[in-house]
């Protein structure tokens, strides 16, 4: 052990005598490690981390595709009710839509991202409130009713300072009055995976721009396809069985509502493969693999560069090693000294790389910019992992 400490002291003393080389090696390795750590953090949060709900493997995302490809993957509210009532593969079904709005509380206004959700949203996911209560299954079914608001945990802390007395507070969302009834748990950020939701409101509430008539239109129109549907598989039901059941439902909808649903195709995806939107070509996975490969190549190049510099430095130190060998140092001890210096460089670079990644990660969250109407200032929607 004394020999190891001796090697560490001597190695650090030797590195400090060559500050140019030491700084170059540390910076090169730290940049390579920081790139890999940051990219992996993004990929891990986007594709690998499970949704923070009970039994996340049961959660799926549904899509409705029309022949003309003009409506994306979204559903109308009547279609959501059909899926909820007549599909036997799911224990529960929910729907939501991401919106941008302005909230006023205590005379101060702010812009928020919020989700319009069905009453089954939180109960289907198995989410428990951090404070107060969440939207109930009985809410969100009557147009222009249930003007209640659930705050996201991060927004509750940022805007209201984590005040528990916020429950029951009257606020205005897009000039419509509403009551704060609860706060989501800290680990839950919403179901549109790349966005941090600030609040949640029932889909029926007149709490969004466009007037109170919009709520009735959303709940009744089959042409208004703006909802994302998620469903929880029943225990023991496979994805293949769910697809077969949805195929039967698709044919029935086409027969009953040919004007709006003819030619529609309903597909189901595991929630992990639908982030942020379902993609049958798995382009998100391919893009993530490409980014990880590029990051690995960056680290590999950094290691090669440092290795070359170390070889050059070893050549310069031949006389020093010859003197140490003449004084009785064995070959193994000389090799151990080189390894100790490399270990010191690796540890120092690793610490610097982690610190750099810690700084860079929040910057990487500003990857997705949500278009905002002209009446609002530009705002970035933050990625969260």
N, C-alpha and C positions, 0 to 999 in steps of 0.2 A: 504493500500500500504506500509505503514511503517513497518507493521508486516511481509510482504513478504520480504522486503529488510533485515529485521533483521534475518529472517530464512535463506536467501541466504548467508549472512555474516557468520552466525553461522555454517551453513552447510559446507561452504568452509573451515572454520577454523577447523572444526572437521575432514574433509577429509585430510587436510594437516597435521594433527597430526598423521595420520595412512598412511604414504606414501607407505608402502609395499602393503597394501590392495588397496589403490587408484590406484597405478600403475598397479597392477594385473587386477583389474576390467576394467580399461580403455583399456589396451592392449588386453584383451580377447574380449571385445565388439568391439573394433576398427578392429581387425582382422576379426571377423564375418561380420561386415558391409562392410569392404573393399572387401572381397571375393564376397559378394552379388552384390555390386555396379559394380565391374569389370566384373563379369560374365554377369550381365544384360546388361552392355554397349556393350559387344561383341554380345550377342543374339539380342539386339535391333538393332544394326547396320547391322547384318547379315540377320535377318528375318523380322523385324518389320518396320524399316524406309523405306519409299517409295523412289524409284529412283528419284533423284532431276531433274525431267523433267516435262513439262506440262502434265496434265492428266496421271499420272503414272499407273492408274488402267487399261488403255487401252493397255499398253505395255505387250507383250507376248514373250515367247521363244519357238522356234520350235525345234523338234528333229527328226532325221531320224535314225531309227534302222533297221539293216540288220539281216537276219536270222542267219548268222554265228557269229554275235556279235563281229566282229573284228574291226569295224570302229567307235565304240562309238556312239555318237549322232550327229556327225558332218555331214555337207553337202559339196558337191562340188560346185564350182562357177556356172556351168551350171544348177545345181538343184536350186540354189538360184535365177537365172534368170527366171526359170520356175515358181517358187513360186511368184516372183514379178510380172510377166506378166499375170498369168492365175488364180490367186486366187482372188475371189471377196469379201472376208471377211475382208481384210486389206486395210487400206488407204495408208500404206507405209510399205516397207520391207527393212531391212538392214542386213548386214553380217559383221563379223569381225573375226580376229584371233590374239591371244596374242603371241608375239615373244620377244626374248631377243636379244639385239644388242649392238654394241659399237658406240658411237657418239664422234666425234672430232670437237671441236670449239675453235678457238683461240690458236691452237697448243696443247690443252689439251684434253686427251681422258677420256671417262667415259662410264660405262655400264648402260644401261637403259632397262626398260620394255616398249614396245610400242605395239600398236594395228595396224594391217593392216586392213583398213576399206574400205567399199564400199563408193561411192560418196554420197549415200543416208543416211549415218550414222548419221550425225549431223542434217540434215534437218528432218529426220524421228523422231528423239528424241525431236526436238524443242529446241536444244541447241543454245545459242547466245554467240558469242566470248567475252572474257574479253578484248582482244586486237587483232587488225588486223582482219583477216577473218578465216573462217573454210573451210574444204574441201567441194567443191561444188558437187551437183548431177551430173554435166557433167564431173567430174574428176573421174579417177579410172577405166576407161573402155577400154583404149588402152594400151596394154602391153608395159612396159618400158617407159611410158610417165608420166607426172605430178609428177616430183620429188620434192614434197612440203612436209613440215613437220609442224604439229601443236603441240605445247608444252602443256603439262599438267601444270596447275597453280602452283602446289607445286614444280615441277621440274624447272619451269621458275624462281621462287623465289630463289630456292636453288642454281641452277647452274649459272643463269644469274643475280641474285640479283634484280629481278623484273625490269630490264632495259627495258623501252618501245621502245628503239631503236633496240631491237633484231629483230624486223620485217624487213625482207629482208636480214637478215644475212645468209651468206653461211656457211654450215657445211657439215660434211661427216658422213653418217650413214652406218656402215659396208663397208667403203671404197668407197661408192657411193655419189656423190655430191647431195646436196639438199638445198632448201631454206626455212627458217622459215617464215611462212605466218600468224601465229596467235597463240593465247593462249586461252585455254578453261576457262570457269568460275571457280571460286574458289570452289564452292560446287560440281562440277562434277568431279568424279574420274575415270570414265570408266564404262563399262558395265559388265566386269567380276568381280563380286561384291566384292571379297575378295582381289583384287589387286589394287594398286594405279598405274595408267598408267602415264608414263613419257612423252610419245609422241604418235602421231597418224600420219600414212602415208596412202596414197591411196594404195589399194591392187595391183594396176597395176605398181606401181613405183619400179624400180630396187634398192631398198634401204635396202635390207636384204641379209644375207649371202646365198651363193649357186649360185650366178651368175645371170646375167640379164635374162637368159633363163627361170629361175624359174617363173617369172611373167607371161610369156606366157603360161607356163604349168598349172599354177594355174587357169588361166582364161579359159582354154579350156578342161582340163581333167575331165571326170566324175568319174574317179577312185581316184582323189586327194581330199579326203574328210577331210577337215581341218577347215571348217568355222562354226561358230555359227551364227544362224539366229535368229533375233528378228523382230517382226512385231507389228504394231499398229492397233488394231481393229477399224473398222469404227464405228462411233457413232450409237448406237442402235443394234449392232451385238453382240450376246452372244458368249461365249466360245464354247458352244455346237454347234452353227451354224458354227463356224470356223472349228471345228473338222470334221463336216460332209462335208464341202467344201474341206478340205484337204484330206479326204478319197477318194473323186472323183479324185482329182489330183494324189494321190498315184497310183490308178489303171491305170490312163492314162500313167503315167511315166513308170510303169511296162510293159505296152503294147508297148510303143514306144522304150524303152531302156532296153530290157530284160537282156542284158549282165551285166548291172551295177545296175539297179534299181528293178529287179524282186524280189519280196518278201519284199521290203522295207515298212516300216510303218512310216508315218509322224504324229507326235503328237504335240499338243500345250499346253503350261502351262502358267499360270499367272507368270509374272516376279518375284513376291515375292516367289513363290514356286520353283524357278529354280536357287537358289543361293547356291553355285556358279555354279552348274550344275543341270539340271532337274533330278529328282529322283521320279519315280512312287511310291516307297515304303515310301516316306517321312521320310527317315532315318535322314536327317538333322534336321527336326522338332522334332523327337523323341530324338535325341542326345541333342538338345538344352533344351528340357523339362527335360531330365535327369540331365543335368548340373545345371539347375535352382533349381531342387529339392534337389540335393546334397548341393548347396550353401545355400538354406533355412535351411536344416538340420544343417549345420555348425553354422549358426546364432542361431538356436534354442538351440543347445548344449551350445553355448557361453552364452546365456541368462540364461539357467538353472544353469550353473556353477556360474555365478555372483549372481543369486538369492540365491543359497546355501550359498555363502560366506556372503551375506547380512544378511541371517538368523542367521548365526554363530555370525556375528558382533552384531546383535540385542540382542542376548543372553548375550554377553559380556557386553553390555551397559545397562543391566537391572537395575543395581544399580544407574547409572546416571539418568535414567528415573524415578526411584522411588523417588530420591531426588527432581527432577523437579516437580513431581506430588505433593510431600509434600509441596513444596513452592507455590503451587496454580496453576500450569499449568494444563489445562484441557486435557482430552483424545484427543479431536480433534486437539489441538495445537501440541501434541506430534506426532500424526499421520502425521500432515502436515509437521513437521520437517523431518520425515523419507522420505516422498514423495519429499521434496525439495532436500535432499541429493541425492536421486535416479535421480531426474531431472538433477542435476548438473553432475552426472556421465554420464547420457545418452547424454547430450549436448557435453560434453568434448570428449566422445568416438566417437560421430558422426563426430565432426570436425576432430579428428585424423583418423577416418576411411575414410573420404573423401580425406584427404591429402594422405593417403596410397594408396587409389584407383587411385588418380591422378598420383602417381608415378608408380603404377603397370600396369596401362592401356597400356602405350606404350610398356611395356615388353610383354604383351599379344598379341600385334600386330605381334610379331615374331612367329606366329603359323604355317605359311605356308612357306615351303622352296621349291623354284622352282629349279629343276635340271638344271644345267648349263653345256654346253659343256666343254670339257677339256681345250679348248683354252681360256676360260674365268676364272677369279677367281670366287670362290663360292660367291653367293649373295643371300640374303634373300629378298623375295618379301613381302612387308609390307601390312598387313591388314589395311583397312581404314574404319572408321565409322564416 
